[in-house]
């Protein structure tokens, strides 16, 4: 057994229960086959099956997940998009699987009861959410699960942004939220992940995973002439995106929002807290 080598954030195992595909890799009292399910509405992924437990990520509408346990109103799942493991409320799982046709491309897209922006919205969808749409009605299309969404806030599944940094820039001013990855709140690695996914780039969930998996290391030289737009800068537990050779864009708990600031200011401030730059990577 080499259980210590497997990251439990990306491998579904506990001492009492594990994914059957991990039988030869981890020790557990019981192994089970997961079953596929779909996320019915954007929801928190929590560290433990309790409503006040830490939010470690979010699952977006239309994502698929492997479900390994449903108990006391909570589902223990592994999200297919980024392999992240955690607990979601069981009623956030759809009763059946659909085949999404479109993806939300705006940071936030409102659902209306009629194809009229003057009517009070009935809901909100977020960038990266996937949905199936019905017939067009003027500038709107029907969402098959209910409501109308403006056609310019969605695109066919597979539509990719050309520049992931431009996607991240659309979240300027968004409130910082631990574990968040929507326009209602996101954290540093959530910003990187949602922006990269919009551009068709594979990206794990947490900053340490991203530092290990993304791009090519440039070392720790922070001189402007060494940097360019799109480079990722990593500290212990934090990541930011170079907007240009001298400006850092990052969701952070200092500004409590997604902000752009002089890179030298961020390096000095974060370094003063005891965390030097660990790596700079070019995707």
C-alpha angles and dihedrals in degrees: 000000000000100000093145090065095058120085108227089209089068102026122062106231139124130167091263101037139022143171107271090232088067095056094114094043108046138035116239137153091235138015123207140183111243121226125219121252136164130234108248097195136002107279145166122271106213135200093232135013097269130103093233095045120119115282106233098176143334132250116219129221111276097020116133124228140185109239116209101170140011114193135154093351096311131104124208105214147168114218113228096213097063104002091242117160127213148106127291131176107271094228088065089072117093119236092234140017121256130189108241116222100185141035128212109248100178119082087241129011124187126223116218130197090228133020091267125101090208092068118091109265119246098203149346134241127198138220111283095026114132125215144164116242135203134204122336120250110191108297091348138075129201120250106221091225091054142292137045126275128194111256093226092062094061139048136189115284108269095038107135134201113236096221123032092199090060088054091051090049089062088069095059109140094018112145117258111248125174108241092006126137105170139082088263090065140328143177131229098272092038089059091051093046098048091046094048093046089053088057093048095254121141110239132169121224110249129055096242090052090049092051090054097043111032128086131309125319117247093184122235102300105132097186110134093233088062095053137073141176111294098026114136120225119202132201128170102296095351141086134184137183123235107236088189134338093293107025127079123205114198144146103238144166093231094067090023088224143058104288141168117224139159107288092226090057092053093047091050096045097044091042090053088059089059100265117112123189107283099190144343115215132190113212 
